[in-house]
Amino acid sequence: MSRAGETSAGGLAPLRQTLFAVLWAATIIGNTGSFIRDVASAWLMTDLSPSPAAVALVQAAATLPIFLLAIPAGVLADILDRRKLLIAIQFLLAGVSICLMLLSATGLQSVASLVALTFLGGMGAALMAPAWQAIVPELVDRKDLKSAVALNSLGINIARAIGPALAGLILASLGAAFTYGVDVVSYAFVIAALLWWRRPVAAHDELAERFPGAFRAGLRYARASRELHVVLLRAFLFFALASSVWALLPLVARQLLGGGAGFYGILLGAVGLGAIGGALVMPRLRARLSADGLLLLSALLAALVMVVLACAPPQWVALAALLVLGAAWITALTTLSGVAQSILPNWVRGRSLAVYLTVFNGAMTAGSLAWGAIAQWSGVPFALLAGAGGLVLVGLLAHRVKLPRGEADLVPSNHWPEPLTAEPVEHDRGPVLILIEYRIDPAERAAFAAALSRLSTARRRDGAYAWGLTEDAADPGVMLEWFQVESWAEHLRQHRRVSRADADIQQEVLRFHIGERPPLVRHLLAVDQGAG
């Protein structure tokens, strides 16, 4: 059998596992309902107000909550029962759609109520996204994890292909209230699937993180991870510029292409179909292009589509262009999210992916508001052309900032011995100062410091909020590494977090140590000077 055939079979392997298949199908139904709701809201705003700024405000109201709440949501996904959290969020989103349905049915819908409820729906999406991503490793075998992530992306785009087109048909024939009602029904399927899932109860863990500490740990990791910084930069630049086409698409459909609600839904359906096609050809593209090449290709194709739409082409040309846009969009999304997944360890995956979502949706929110204002001032075609030019220019410049390869082994090494203590230490006691004394050849001082600098990045990612290296003034061969963590419990968690890749760096550092015994490690606890 060909290699392609093997890849295809492997790509569908997660669907042979009943739990994943049921929840995957439920998410397609749920996402289809969400796309139906979003299309109804975007088109309804064009009826309530023809202002480009008002239309773009709907997009901004949907993405701003994700920008604001993604990181707290990632913390909740890491410390709460994810199944129960997801069920609660589905009820919240169903309530939002019920309100939209009732207001539309009674004719009481207004710009303010539509934006407010869209914002509330965005809050639900913000709380849900990290939890959905974090449960995937619980649903499939480890060997099928990458295929499961790819299938989730495919499922979203299946919903993107079905939902908008269905929304356009329902809007045109039955009105906004009925359209929102269809979304309400979709949540029933998702809630039923989550209730059917009997998630094992997690064993009690004395070192389980609480929200404030977990929040700080996630931010420390994101601040210290240089690889994550590159991904975030590239994502912000791409999505801030590409957001122009999403924010202005309702006006493109109505003003430039002369279409109605049904045609707008078909346009969005074309984006979904293009994304499905893009997902199918991605393996071949990856065989020929690096992640940086894929992202540049996405930028060039998206810019080309924006230029075509700005020229007010015939409707069939616009549909073909949006097929290309869908392929470019899914290529950029899967490339950036795939790189992000590959550089994150499991213990902080939800929180770090939430940081990525924050940047993604921050770029979409800021971009939507900015492009809406530009279109208000100079017209929709100029805004699209300006976005296209910026996307090409920034894409070429950012191409020099290479994405990380994501090949490090991030599985916990568990090679640190338990710290020796004279008596049990309270978990909340701190801060803790860790001292590690090395003896090295003074001639290798510079090389040792360089190796230890690489290790310092890992220390900070895993929990240290301060780090330093000092030398003994009386004995130049004695070097002292020190770092601080906020509590004894956080240091014990740090023991669990050290990856195999970081253990390799530590072994490189230890090669410089020339003492007969291993480096001396001390744990110093802060003393309450007011006690006693």
KOLFI-920388 format. One line per field, with one value per residue (C-alpha): residue number from 1; residue in three letters; x, y, z. Coordinates in steps of 0.02 Angstrom, whole numbers, plus 50000, padded with zeros to 5 digits. Layout:
% KOLFI-920388
n <- c(NUM	...) .
res <- c(ALA	...) .
X <- c(X	...) .
Y <- c(Y	...) .
Z <- c(Z	...) .
% end
This chain:
% KOLFI-920388
n <- c(1	2	3	4	5	6	7	8	9	10	11	12	13	14	15	16	17	18	19	20	21	22	23	24	25	26	27	28	29	30	31	32	33	34	35	36	37	38	39	40	41	42	43	44	45	46	47	48	49	50	51	52	53	54	55	56	57	58	59	60	61	62	63	64	65	66	67	68	69	70	71	72	73	74	75	76	77	78	79	80	81	82	83	84	85	86	87	88	89	90	91	92	93	94	95	96	97	98	99	100	101	102	103	104	105	106	107	108	109	110	111	112	113	114	115	116	117	118	119	120	121	122	123	124	125	126	127	128	129	130	131	132	133	134	135	136	137	138	139	140	141	142	143	144	145	146	147	148	149	150	151	152	153	154	155	156	157	158	159	160	161	162	163	164	165	166	167	168	169	170	171	172	173	174	175	176	177	178	179	180	181	182	183	184	185	186	187	188	189	190	191	192	193	194	195	196	197	198	199	200	201	202	203	204	205	206	207	208	209	210	211	212	213	214	215	216	217	218	219	220	221	222	223	224	225	226	227	228	229	230	231	232	233	234	235	236	237	238	239	240	241	242	243	244	245	246	247	248	249	250	251	252	253	254	255	256	257	258	259	260	261	262	263	264	265	266	267	268	269	270	271	272	273	274	275	276	277	278	279	280	281	282	283	284	285	286	287	288	289	290	291	292	293	294	295	296	297	298	299	300	301	302	303	304	305	306	307	308	309	310	311	312	313	314	315	316	317	318	319	320	321	322	323	324	325	326	327	328	329	330	331	332	333	334	335	336	337	338	339	340	341	342	343	344	345	346	347	348	349	350	351	352	353	354	355	356	357	358	359	360	361	362	363	364	365	366	367	368	369	370	371	372	373	374	375	376	377	378	379	380	381	382	383	384	385	386	387	388	389	390	391	392	393	394	395	396	397	398	399	400	401	402	403	404	405	406	407	408	409	410	411	412	413	414	415	416	417	418	419	420	421	422	423	424	425	426	427	428	429	430	431	432	433	434	435	436	437	438	439	440	441	442	443	444	445	446	447	448	449	450	451	452	453	454	455	456	457	458	459	460	461	462	463	464	465	466	467	468	469	470	471	472	473	474	475	476	477	478	479	480	481	482	483	484	485	486	487	488	489	490	491	492	493	494	495	496	497	498	499	500	501	502	503	504	505	506	507	508	509	510	511	512	513	514	515	516	517	518	519	520	521	522	523	524	525	526	527	528	529	530	531	532) .
res <- c(MET	SER	ARG	ALA	GLY	GLU	THR	SER	ALA	GLY	GLY	LEU	ALA	PRO	LEU	ARG	GLN	THR	LEU	PHE	ALA	VAL	LEU	TRP	ALA	ALA	THR	ILE	ILE	GLY	ASN	THR	GLY	SER	PHE	ILE	ARG	ASP	VAL	ALA	SER	ALA	TRP	LEU	MET	THR	ASP	LEU	SER	PRO	SER	PRO	ALA	ALA	VAL	ALA	LEU	VAL	GLN	ALA	ALA	ALA	THR	LEU	PRO	ILE	PHE	LEU	LEU	ALA	ILE	PRO	ALA	GLY	VAL	LEU	ALA	ASP	ILE	LEU	ASP	ARG	ARG	LYS	LEU	LEU	ILE	ALA	ILE	GLN	PHE	LEU	LEU	ALA	GLY	VAL	SER	ILE	CYS	LEU	MET	LEU	LEU	SER	ALA	THR	GLY	LEU	GLN	SER	VAL	ALA	SER	LEU	VAL	ALA	LEU	THR	PHE	LEU	GLY	GLY	MET	GLY	ALA	ALA	LEU	MET	ALA	PRO	ALA	TRP	GLN	ALA	ILE	VAL	PRO	GLU	LEU	VAL	ASP	ARG	LYS	ASP	LEU	LYS	SER	ALA	VAL	ALA	LEU	ASN	SER	LEU	GLY	ILE	ASN	ILE	ALA	ARG	ALA	ILE	GLY	PRO	ALA	LEU	ALA	GLY	LEU	ILE	LEU	ALA	SER	LEU	GLY	ALA	ALA	PHE	THR	TYR	GLY	VAL	ASP	VAL	VAL	SER	TYR	ALA	PHE	VAL	ILE	ALA	ALA	LEU	LEU	TRP	TRP	ARG	ARG	PRO	VAL	ALA	ALA	HIS	ASP	GLU	LEU	ALA	GLU	ARG	PHE	PRO	GLY	ALA	PHE	ARG	ALA	GLY	LEU	ARG	TYR	ALA	ARG	ALA	SER	ARG	GLU	LEU	HIS	VAL	VAL	LEU	LEU	ARG	ALA	PHE	LEU	PHE	PHE	ALA	LEU	ALA	SER	SER	VAL	TRP	ALA	LEU	LEU	PRO	LEU	VAL	ALA	ARG	GLN	LEU	LEU	GLY	GLY	GLY	ALA	GLY	PHE	TYR	GLY	ILE	LEU	LEU	GLY	ALA	VAL	GLY	LEU	GLY	ALA	ILE	GLY	GLY	ALA	LEU	VAL	MET	PRO	ARG	LEU	ARG	ALA	ARG	LEU	SER	ALA	ASP	GLY	LEU	LEU	LEU	LEU	SER	ALA	LEU	LEU	ALA	ALA	LEU	VAL	MET	VAL	VAL	LEU	ALA	CYS	ALA	PRO	PRO	GLN	TRP	VAL	ALA	LEU	ALA	ALA	LEU	LEU	VAL	LEU	GLY	ALA	ALA	TRP	ILE	THR	ALA	LEU	THR	THR	LEU	SER	GLY	VAL	ALA	GLN	SER	ILE	LEU	PRO	ASN	TRP	VAL	ARG	GLY	ARG	SER	LEU	ALA	VAL	TYR	LEU	THR	VAL	PHE	ASN	GLY	ALA	MET	THR	ALA	GLY	SER	LEU	ALA	TRP	GLY	ALA	ILE	ALA	GLN	TRP	SER	GLY	VAL	PRO	PHE	ALA	LEU	LEU	ALA	GLY	ALA	GLY	GLY	LEU	VAL	LEU	VAL	GLY	LEU	LEU	ALA	HIS	ARG	VAL	LYS	LEU	PRO	ARG	GLY	GLU	ALA	ASP	LEU	VAL	PRO	SER	ASN	HIS	TRP	PRO	GLU	PRO	LEU	THR	ALA	GLU	PRO	VAL	GLU	HIS	ASP	ARG	GLY	PRO	VAL	LEU	ILE	LEU	ILE	GLU	TYR	ARG	ILE	ASP	PRO	ALA	GLU	ARG	ALA	ALA	PHE	ALA	ALA	ALA	LEU	SER	ARG	LEU	SER	THR	ALA	ARG	ARG	ARG	ASP	GLY	ALA	TYR	ALA	TRP	GLY	LEU	THR	GLU	ASP	ALA	ALA	ASP	PRO	GLY	VAL	MET	LEU	GLU	TRP	PHE	GLN	VAL	GLU	SER	TRP	ALA	GLU	HIS	LEU	ARG	GLN	HIS	ARG	ARG	VAL	SER	ARG	ALA	ASP	ALA	ASP	ILE	GLN	GLN	GLU	VAL	LEU	ARG	PHE	HIS	ILE	GLY	GLU	ARG	PRO	PRO	LEU	VAL	ARG	HIS	LEU	LEU	ALA	VAL	ASP	GLN	GLY	ALA	GLY) .
X <- c(50000	50059	50118	49973	49852	49931	49920	49738	49695	49792	49705	49535	49592	49520	49344	49358	49355	49172	49197	49293	49173	49019	49092	49166	48994	48916	49042	49003	48818	48858	48977	48851	48725	48852	48889	48702	48684	48834	48772	48600	48674	48792	48654	48526	48645	48646	48456	48467	48608	48693	48848	49010	49069	48910	48925	49106	49055	48966	49128	49220	49088	49108	49298	49331	49273	49392	49532	49484	49440	49542	49682	49565	49468	49628	49663	49487	49511	49668	49598	49411	49316	49317	49159	49055	49129	49081	48904	48879	48944	48824	48678	48743	48757	48584	48515	48596	48516	48347	48357	48405	48260	48131	48190	48186	48015	47940	48024	48117	48292	48405	48585	48625	48539	48617	48793	48767	48704	48841	48966	48887	48898	49080	49106	49038	49151	49299	49266	49235	49381	49527	49424	49376	49557	49618	49501	49566	49707	49574	49471	49601	49756	49918	49971	49811	49824	49887	49755	49621	49677	49671	49497	49436	49495	49410	49249	49248	49264	49128	49018	49083	49031	48858	48809	48821	48735	48597	48582	48561	48421	48330	48351	48283	48133	48088	48169	48295	48191	48176	48361	48409	48291	48390	48547	48456	48416	48599	48652	48537	48641	48804	48738	48671	48840	48932	48808	48836	49024	49069	49231	49337	49346	49522	49617	49645	49808	49881	49978	49825	49838	49717	49659	49774	49932	49886	49852	50023	50110	50031	50083	50260	50273	50209	50326	50478	50445	50538	50469	50291	50333	50376	50212	50113	50199	50170	49988	49951	50023	49930	49759	49756	49776	49671	49526	49473	49389	49292	49236	49177	49110	48924	48947	49044	48898	48767	48850	48986	48908	48723	48674	48548	48551	48549	48697	48793	48769	48827	48984	49026	48986	49112	49243	49204	49213	49378	49442	49394	49485	49635	49637	49638	49788	49884	49986	50053	50090	50183	50290	50349	50343	50401	50283	50353	50321	50142	50107	50178	50076	49919	49955	49980	49823	49716	49782	49739	49560	49542	49597	49472	49328	49375	49347	49162	49174	49029	48954	49025	49201	49176	49122	49278	49385	49310	49350	49531	49511	49449	49599	49719	49632	49637	49818	49866	49760	49822	50003	50006	49903	50002	50166	50093	50035	50206	50303	50189	50202	50042	50044	50021	49942	49770	49838	49966	49840	49728	49866	49872	49683	49698	49820	49719	49556	49640	49707	49535	49449	49571	49577	49387	49367	49508	49449	49271	49328	49435	49289	49177	49301	49359	49243	49244	49352	49492	49491	49507	49649	49740	49723	49788	49940	49980	49962	50085	50213	50205	50201	50363	50448	50385	50443	50618	50562	50563	50433	50502	50518	50431	50538	50587	50533	50418	50368	50408	50576	50540	50728	50737	50749	50629	50704	50775	50696	50723	50534	50378	50356	50187	50140	50095	50258	50370	50450	50583	50762	50852	51043	51148	51337	51449	51637	51706	51868	51887	51945	51771	51679	51604	51546	51470	51377	51308	51244	51168	51083	50987	50938	50879	50742	50676	50684	50577	50453	50427	50394	50542	50503	50686	50851	51035	51214	51352	51533	51639	51757	51882	51871	51836	51800	51643	51486	51317	51154	51001	50816	50659	50484	50333	50295	50351	50205	50255	50432	50365	50262	50420	50495	50351	50364	50544	50541	50661	50723	50763	50845	50962	51011	51041	51155	51252	51275	51330	51471	51561	51554	51724	51689	51698	51518	51365	51328	51267	51082	51005	50823	50804	50634	50581	50566	50420	50514	50360	50337	50399) .
Y <- c(50000	50177	50294	50409	50269	50231	50414	50421	50267	50335	50502	50419	50302	50409	50385	50199	50248	50270	50408	50519	50482	50530	50692	50734	50716	50819	50959	50964	50986	51116	51213	51208	51288	51420	51466	51478	51598	51703	51720	51771	51903	51973	51987	52053	52195	52249	52268	52362	52478	52498	52574	52476	52515	52440	52283	52261	52285	52117	52030	52127	52085	51900	51899	52027	51910	51776	51904	51953	51783	51653	51646	51630	51501	51404	51403	51338	51203	51144	51144	51101	50948	50986	50886	50980	51145	51110	51061	51223	51325	51238	51290	51469	51474	51397	51535	51668	51596	51584	51770	51810	51704	51788	51965	51932	51849	51997	52131	52201	52166	52320	52359	52367	52202	52113	52171	52131	51955	51926	51978	51856	51718	51763	51740	51563	51527	51596	51481	51331	51334	51287	51150	51069	51070	51002	50850	50778	50677	50598	50536	50444	50339	50437	50374	50447	50619	50714	50634	50680	50862	50863	50785	50919	51052	50958	50948	51136	51166	51040	51144	51302	51232	51176	51307	51470	51400	51325	51490	51587	51471	51477	51666	51695	51579	51576	51729	51764	51697	51523	51528	51559	51419	51295	51345	51312	51134	51102	51129	50988	50865	50926	50922	50745	50685	50763	50685	50515	50530	50449	50540	50454	50549	50617	50553	50678	50770	50866	50973	51018	51198	51334	51471	51616	51509	51419	51586	51653	51492	51501	51682	51643	51503	51612	51753	51639	51534	51616	51488	51533	51717	51684	51592	51732	51866	51778	51742	51922	51994	51874	51881	52068	52100	51954	52003	52137	52012	51932	52097	52168	52012	52050	52219	52139	52020	52156	52311	52246	52083	52129	51973	51939	51836	51672	51723	51780	51609	51527	51635	51576	51398	51416	51466	51307	51198	51279	51242	51059	51051	51138	51013	50869	50935	50991	50829	50856	51039	50994	50873	51016	51171	51213	51291	51462	51426	51371	51530	51641	51548	51576	51763	51780	51683	51779	51944	51890	51850	52020	52107	52006	52049	52233	52236	52187	52033	51927	51818	51657	51731	51785	51608	51536	51665	51617	51435	51491	51597	51445	51343	51484	51512	51329	51317	51465	51406	51227	51279	51402	51297	51141	51228	51294	51119	51046	51165	51152	51024	50947	51029	51203	51162	51233	51396	51422	51382	51509	51638	51592	51612	51780	51843	51769	51847	52008	52024	51985	52109	52252	52215	52211	52378	52457	52393	52442	52620	52624	52562	52693	52829	52771	52632	52443	52418	52529	52439	52270	52331	52407	52244	52145	52257	52249	52060	52037	52160	52094	51914	51936	52027	51907	51759	51797	51763	51574	51470	51340	51162	51087	50930	50934	50790	50874	50718	50740	50661	50637	50630	50756	50671	50724	50869	50820	50908	50893	50894	50908	51078	51163	51174	51358	51409	51519	51592	51457	51492	51348	51353	51236	51242	51188	51172	51202	51234	51426	51412	51347	51483	51563	51398	51346	51511	51493	51317	51371	51517	51393	51299	51460	51475	51304	51352	51507	51413	51279	51398	51508	51694	51744	51665	51709	51648	51703	51655	51641	51791	51688	51533	51568	51384	51387	51445	51460	51449	51512	51527	51568	51496	51565	51416	51243	51165	51257	51190	51012	51042	51103	50931	50855	50978	50955	50882	50759	50898	51005	50855	50845	51027	50992	50847	50964	51082	50942	50895	51053	51001	50929	50895	50719	50732	50795	50981	51028	51077	51179	51229	51388	51436	51613	51644	51738	51870	51913	51737	51690) .
Z <- c(50000	49965	50098	50060	50091	50258	50306	50259	50361	50508	50492	50517	50656	50800	50728	50768	50952	51001	51128	51009	50864	50967	51032	50862	50781	50921	50896	50710	50752	50885	50774	50632	50749	50802	50620	50588	50735	50682	50503	50564	50680	50548	50418	50542	50584	50401	50418	50583	50524	50355	50437	50401	50578	50652	50545	50594	50776	50773	50726	50861	50992	50952	50965	51103	51245	51184	51189	51367	51441	51348	51478	51630	51529	51499	51686	51721	51589	51680	51858	51842	51782	51595	51558	51687	51630	51449	51496	51593	51446	51325	51434	51434	51245	51225	51335	51226	51069	51155	51195	51015	50953	51066	51029	50842	50850	50945	50838	50989	50923	50918	50880	51066	51109	50961	51006	51191	51159	51030	51164	51288	51158	51133	51321	51307	51159	51256	51404	51292	51170	51287	51371	51204	51149	51315	51319	51154	51237	51350	51203	51098	51114	51119	50947	50871	50953	50800	50690	50816	50816	50626	50626	50746	50624	50483	50585	50614	50428	50387	50501	50417	50248	50305	50434	50335	50181	50289	50383	50221	50164	50331	50345	50171	50193	50378	50458	50596	50742	50666	50621	50802	50854	50748	50845	51010	50954	50909	51089	51145	51044	51119	51297	51271	51207	51355	51479	51394	51419	51585	51618	51753	51915	51939	52090	52229	52207	52353	52229	52124	52070	52123	52008	52061	52063	51902	51819	51871	51818	51646	51622	51681	51554	51413	51461	51466	51310	51166	51043	51092	51067	50884	50855	50937	50835	50670	50717	50766	50607	50494	50576	50608	50421	50358	50474	50350	50235	50380	50456	50289	50204	50241	50156	50013	49985	49991	49917	49800	49741	49751	49848	49985	50145	50050	49944	50098	50174	50013	50016	50191	50140	50000	50129	50225	50069	50024	50198	50182	50016	50093	50237	50113	50015	50170	50184	50007	50043	50203	50104	49993	50105	50280	50407	50358	50175	50210	50308	50170	50040	50145	50157	49969	49926	50053	49984	49807	49860	49944	49784	49681	49800	49800	49612	49633	49520	49458	49594	49524	49527	49708	49753	49672	49763	49932	49899	49886	50043	50140	50086	50133	50300	50355	50300	50410	50557	50558	50530	50674	50794	50749	50787	50951	51002	50962	51075	51229	51371	51434	51606	51534	51366	51404	51473	51335	51199	51285	51265	51080	51069	51157	51027	50884	50940	50993	50817	50744	50861	50834	50649	50633	50720	50621	50452	50491	50528	50370	50265	50345	50297	50125	50068	50071	49913	49980	50148	50061	49950	50098	50194	50047	50024	50209	50211	50068	50139	50318	50257	50163	50308	50444	50339	50404	50584	50572	50663	50787	50724	50877	50885	51070	51183	51309	51406	51593	51634	51821	51850	51992	52163	52299	52400	52569	52718	52905	52932	52823	52741	52723	52540	52549	52631	52526	52433	52409	52356	52271	52266	52158	52182	52037	52030	51856	51765	51761	51580	51534	51625	51468	51394	51561	51578	51401	51436	51601	51515	51408	51565	51646	51514	51566	51750	51716	51608	51740	51885	51934	51943	51966	51915	51927	51919	52038	52069	52226	52236	52336	52225	52039	52007	52117	52026	52111	52015	52107	52067	52165	52160	52250	52364	52417	52322	52164	52179	52197	52041	51957	51990	51890	51746	51692	51517	51437	51324	51477	51560	51409	51436	51619	51573	51460	51608	51723	51604	51661	51844	51899	52082	52151	52210	52115	52130	52303	52305	52446	52473	52577	52646	52690	52876	52950	53049	53148	53216	53387) .
% end
